[in-house]
Amino acid sequence: MGVTLYNEDDGDLTVLKGITVAICGYGNQGRSQALNIRDAGVNVIIGNRDDEYRVRAQKDGFPTFDISEAVKQADALFLLVPDEVQKDVFTKQVKPFLREHSVIIFAHGYNIAFGLIIPPSNIDVLLIAPRMIGIGVRECILNGEGYFSFIGVHQDASGKAKDKLLALSKAVGGLSKAGIEISFEQETILDLFTEQGFGPASSQIMMKPIELLVEAGYPEEAVLVELILSGNMKHSFMNMMDLGIVNQVGLLDERSQYGLLSRGMRYKEIIEEVLHIQKGVLRHIEDGGFAKEWERFPSKVKFKFIKFMASRVGFGSLEKRVRKNLGLPEVDLWAETPYPTEEEIERKMRLQRELEEFKQYKEF
């Protein structure tokens, strides 16, 4: 299947001359995108309810408004509120105030792909979906690394949607590595499959060997450090990203390579079983079954119960106990993530330059 890739040269920022971009939702993703777009020389305003996120936007020097007022003033609108409230926000605070040939940009295709939001036919509807966490969208531009994005045109009412897509993608940093053109449906299915097909299989493959080794009498602290907490797996994944899944094996010593390659064949039948499950997961996503399941109220109740139990029984309790014994800090997932200072960015870049020298050596 062919694909179209876009880079920085494909985006023309003069297309955005004289327009106002509204960022609706000033969380980490919204803040990062707003700062990047402003740095590109585009006029940016923020639409957000009156809370701590609006205060943060004001401290960052942005004009701030209620979402409906921001929509009235905007020529292009990034709708970056969470998917769970997006339909309600769009229906009540966005749709009534959209002008003909306005542009609305989504960072995730879910609500459009499954028909939960149906935009008016007289506006442009674009997808700019960074493949990067919120803070990374800003940090990767500041440190020059760049990031990949999925981009696409869902609806072209103005006849100029593609030009706007490429210009806005460039402004937000989405062409800094490459903008990969796909549909809202494809982006959504890829995202959901990563969450439901790849993620669960990977986590089970990590958790079960830990339980096996603990049951075999090895200290649980030593097991978690060896397999997870040492950070060795993190470096392996970074090497996969930099060199490729196959090529990164060459960084290991020959004994490690032999063990990895020779024993890998023993898992062939099991992997076929996993693949069979994953095919079912993919079909359930593609035919809209998961979206229907998630939108029903009982699924929300089921989710809360599963989430509550996950950290209190089985592997969750083991991991919690080990982290406490090792003196590792508890992480508040709801705490505001600070953005790196210029000094931190420069220090990180110096460290990266030094670490590049190690890539010529094998790991022993």
Secondary structure as GFF3:
##gff-version 3
##sequence-region A 1 364
A	DSSP	beta_strand	5	6	.	.	.	ID=ss1
A	DSSP	three_ten_helix	8	10	.	.	.	ID=ss2
A	DSSP	three_ten_helix	13	16	.	.	.	ID=ss3
A	DSSP	beta_strand	20	24	.	.	.	ID=ss4
A	DSSP	alpha_helix	28	39	.	.	.	ID=ss5
A	DSSP	beta_strand	43	47	.	.	.	ID=ss6
A	DSSP	alpha_helix	52	59	.	.	.	ID=ss7
A	DSSP	beta_strand	64	65	.	.	.	ID=ss8
A	DSSP	alpha_helix	67	73	.	.	.	ID=ss9
A	DSSP	beta_strand	76	79	.	.	.	ID=ss10
A	DSSP	alpha_helix	83	89	.	.	.	ID=ss11
A	DSSP	pi_helix	90	94	.	.	.	ID=ss12
A	DSSP	three_ten_helix	95	97	.	.	.	ID=ss13
A	DSSP	beta_strand	103	106	.	.	.	ID=ss14
A	DSSP	alpha_helix	110	113	.	.	.	ID=ss15
A	DSSP	beta_strand	124	130	.	.	.	ID=ss16
A	DSSP	alpha_helix	134	142	.	.	.	ID=ss17
A	DSSP	beta_strand	148	155	.	.	.	ID=ss18
A	DSSP	alpha_helix	161	172	.	.	.	ID=ss19
A	DSSP	beta_strand	178	181	.	.	.	ID=ss20
A	DSSP	alpha_helix	184	193	.	.	.	ID=ss21
A	DSSP	pi_helix	194	198	.	.	.	ID=ss22
A	DSSP	alpha_helix	199	215	.	.	.	ID=ss23
A	DSSP	alpha_helix	220	224	.	.	.	ID=ss24
A	DSSP	pi_helix	225	229	.	.	.	ID=ss25
A	DSSP	alpha_helix	232	243	.	.	.	ID=ss26
A	DSSP	three_ten_helix	247	251	.	.	.	ID=ss27
A	DSSP	alpha_helix	254	264	.	.	.	ID=ss28
A	DSSP	three_ten_helix	265	267	.	.	.	ID=ss29
A	DSSP	alpha_helix	268	286	.	.	.	ID=ss30
A	DSSP	alpha_helix	289	295	.	.	.	ID=ss31
A	DSSP	alpha_helix	297	310	.	.	.	ID=ss32
A	DSSP	alpha_helix	314	325	.	.	.	ID=ss33
A	DSSP	alpha_helix	342	356	.	.	.	ID=ss34
A	DSSP	three_ten_helix	357	360	.	.	.	ID=ss35
###
